[in-house]
């Protein structure tokens, strides 16, 4: 890996086989989140989620903090994204069209090296992730033309199995959903607790890097490779609430009753030692030149 200097910030270390230029980033400078770059996810498949919030803060030292919040019997955490999933938006007309007005994306991009530097949550019961998504995933017979979910890092098995995950999924989330396999990578702590997670997405496929080391590849033609612009997500989620999606009684809420939720927080959340948080130093996107 070769060093890429970023003025007044920690440098990136990028694959040596290409030349790179920085095309988008958030270093989380200042006192407030730059909302010209980020949206907050509020809905889960068309329904207002009880566990998503916009409560994040910057610490004045160029770090974003996404805390685990417990208030009035509900666990909450934030899910940041530079775009939005079409299917999340609730219906807003009386006509036949099942989706609401599209959320204007803040940043969409195709190909490149996507990198985060972060400290992961310390408790089980919720998880953090860094990933790419397409607004219309599953809306075309060819996933190359409508996009692919690319999970660069998920830590929901860190505290139970000592593993982090990375990999792709495509063809939406119904009967045709396809997951060619997520790689399970042993979690290794660093001296200072900071980690970098990245993917090099090109026409050839996806190459994943954890702490500057290649850990996995998913390459064409064995897997489809998205050829459309996608958005970036820095997300957390408290476990249990969204199990309501598969509950018969709660399914009525998918039609518009935002107050119908059958899911409940998992026991591990009540055992969590607070405060806990997902801390992000930077998110950067580089293009090969």
Residue pairs with C-beta under 8 A, 6 or more apart in sequence:
1 13
1 14
1 15
1 16
1 209
1 212
2 13
2 14
2 15
2 16
3 11
3 12
3 13
4 11
4 12
4 13
4 14
4 20
4 22
4 286
5 11
6 12
6 22
6 25
6 27
6 282
6 284
9 27
9 62
9 282
10 117
10 281
10 282
12 115
12 196
12 284
12 286
13 196
13 212
14 20
14 113
14 286
15 113
15 200
15 207
15 209
18 200
18 288
18 289
19 288
19 289
20 113
20 286
20 287
20 288
20 289
21 286
21 287
21 289
22 284
22 285
22 286
23 109
23 112
23 285
23 286
23 287
24 107
24 109
24 284
24 285
25 282
25 283
25 284
25 285
26 34
26 37
26 38
26 64
26 282
26 283
27 62
27 281
27 282
28 58
28 62
28 63
28 64
28 280
28 281
28 282
29 58
29 62
30 58
30 60
31 58
31 60
32 58
33 56
33 57
33 58
33 64
36 106
37 82
37 106
37 107
38 80
38 81
38 82
38 106
39 80
39 81
39 82
39 83
39 84
39 103
39 105
39 106
40 52
40 53
40 54
40 78
40 79
40 80
40 81
41 49
41 52
41 79
41 80
41 81
41 84
41 88
41 235
42 48
42 49
42 52
42 54
43 49
43 52
43 88
43 89
43 90
44 52
44 88
44 242
44 245
45 87
45 88
45 245
45 254
46 87
46 88
46 89
46 90
46 91
46 100
46 254
46 256
47 90
47 253
47 254
47 256
47 257
47 258
47 260
47 261
48 90
48 258
49 241
49 242
50 74
50 76
50 241
50 261
51 74
51 75
51 76
51 77
51 237
51 238
51 241
51 242
51 265
52 76
52 77
52 78
52 79
52 237
53 69
53 76
53 77
53 78
54 78
55 67
55 69
55 76
55 78
56 64
56 65
56 66
56 67
56 78
56 80
57 64
57 65
57 67
58 64
58 65
59 65
62 281
62 282
63 279
63 280
63 281
64 234
64 279
64 280
65 277
65 278
65 279
66 77
66 78
66 80
66 128
66 234
66 236
66 277
66 278
66 279
66 280
67 77
67 275
67 276
67 277
68 75
68 76
68 77
68 121
68 123
68 126
68 236
68 238
68 269
68 272
68 274
68 275
68 276
68 277
69 75
69 76
69 77
70 76
70 269
70 274
74 265
75 125
75 126
75 238
75 241
75 265
75 269
76 238
77 126
77 236
77 237
77 238
77 278
78 235
78 236
79 233
79 235
79 236
79 237
80 233
80 234
80 235
81 133
81 231
81 232
81 233
81 234
81 235
82 105
82 106
82 107
82 108
82 231
82 232
82 233
83 103
83 105
83 106
83 107
83 108
83 133
83 135
83 230
83 231
83 232
84 102
84 103
84 105
84 135
84 231
85 133
85 135
85 137
86 99
86 102
86 135
86 136
86 139
87 99
89 99
89 100
89 101
89 102
89 103
90 100
90 256
90 258
91 97
91 98
91 99
91 100
91 255
91 256
92 100
92 101
93 100
102 135
105 135
105 231
106 231
107 231
107 232
107 285
108 229
108 230
108 231
109 229
109 230
109 231
109 232
109 285
110 226
110 227
110 228
110 229
110 230
111 201
111 202
111 203
111 287
111 288
112 200
112 201
112 285
112 286
112 287
112 288
113 198
113 199
113 200
113 201
113 285
113 286
113 287
113 288
114 130
114 132
114 152
114 198
114 199
114 201
114 232
114 283
114 284
114 285
115 196
115 197
115 198
115 209
115 282
115 283
115 284
115 285
115 286
116 130
116 152
116 153
116 196
116 197
116 198
116 234
116 280
116 282
116 283
117 194
117 195
117 196
117 280
117 281
117 282
118 128
118 130
118 194
118 195
118 196
118 197
118 278
118 279
118 280
118 281
119 193
119 194
119 195
119 278
119 279
120 128
120 155
120 158
120 195
120 278
121 127
121 128
121 155
121 236
121 276
121 277
121 278
122 273
122 276
123 159
123 268
123 269
123 271
123 272
123 273
123 276
124 159
124 160
124 268
124 271
124 272
125 238
125 239
125 265
125 266
125 267
125 268
125 269
125 270
125 271
125 272
126 236
126 237
126 238
126 239
126 269
126 272
126 276
127 154
127 155
127 156
127 158
127 236
127 237
127 239
128 153
128 154
128 155
128 235
128 236
128 278
129 151
129 152
129 153
129 154
129 155
129 156
129 233
129 234
129 235
129 236
129 237
130 152
130 153
130 197
130 233
130 234
130 235
130 283
131 149
131 150
131 151
131 152
131 153
131 154
131 232
131 233
131 235
132 148
132 149
132 150
132 152
132 199
132 201
132 230
132 231
132 232
132 233
133 147
133 149
133 150
133 230
133 231
133 233
134 146
134 147
134 148
134 149
134 226
134 228
134 229
134 230
134 231
135 147
135 231
136 146
136 147
137 143
137 146
137 147
137 148
137 149
137 170
137 172
138 146
138 170
138 171
138 172
138 173
138 174
138 176
138 177
139 146
139 172
140 146
142 224
143 170
143 171
143 178
143 224
143 226
144 224
144 225
144 226
144 227
144 228
145 227
145 228
146 228
147 170
147 226
147 228
147 230
148 168
148 169
148 170
148 224
148 225
148 226
148 230
149 168
149 169
149 170
150 168
150 199
150 201
150 206
150 226
150 230
151 165
151 166
151 167
151 168
151 169
151 182
152 166
152 197
152 198
152 199
152 208
153 164
153 165
153 166
153 197
153 210
154 164
154 165
154 166
154 182
155 164
155 165
155 187
156 165
156 239
157 163
157 164
157 165
157 184
158 164
158 187
161 184
162 186
162 187
163 184
163 185
163 186
163 187
164 184
164 185
164 186
164 187
164 197
164 210
165 182
165 183
165 184
165 185
166 182
166 183
166 185
166 197
166 199
166 208
166 210
166 215
166 216
167 179
167 180
167 181
167 182
167 183
167 216
167 218
168 179
168 180
168 206
168 218
168 223
169 177
169 178
169 179
169 180
170 177
170 178
170 224
171 177
171 178
180 218
180 222
180 223
183 208
183 215
183 216
185 210
185 215
185 216
188 211
190 211
194 281
195 210
195 211
196 209
196 210
196 211
196 212
197 208
197 209
197 210
197 211
198 208
198 209
199 206
199 207
199 208
199 209
200 206
200 207
200 209
201 225
201 226
202 225
202 288
203 220
203 225
203 227
204 219
204 220
204 225
205 217
205 218
205 219
205 220
205 223
205 225
206 217
206 218
206 219
206 223
206 225
207 214
207 216
207 217
208 214
208 215
208 216
208 217
209 215
219 225
232 283
232 285
234 280
234 283
236 278
238 265
238 269
239 265
239 266
239 268
239 269
240 263
240 264
240 265
240 266
240 269
241 261
241 263
241 264
241 265
242 263
243 262
243 263
244 250
244 253
244 260
244 261
244 262
244 263
245 251
245 254
245 263
247 262
247 263
249 260
249 262
250 260
250 261
250 262
250 263
252 260
253 259
253 260
253 261
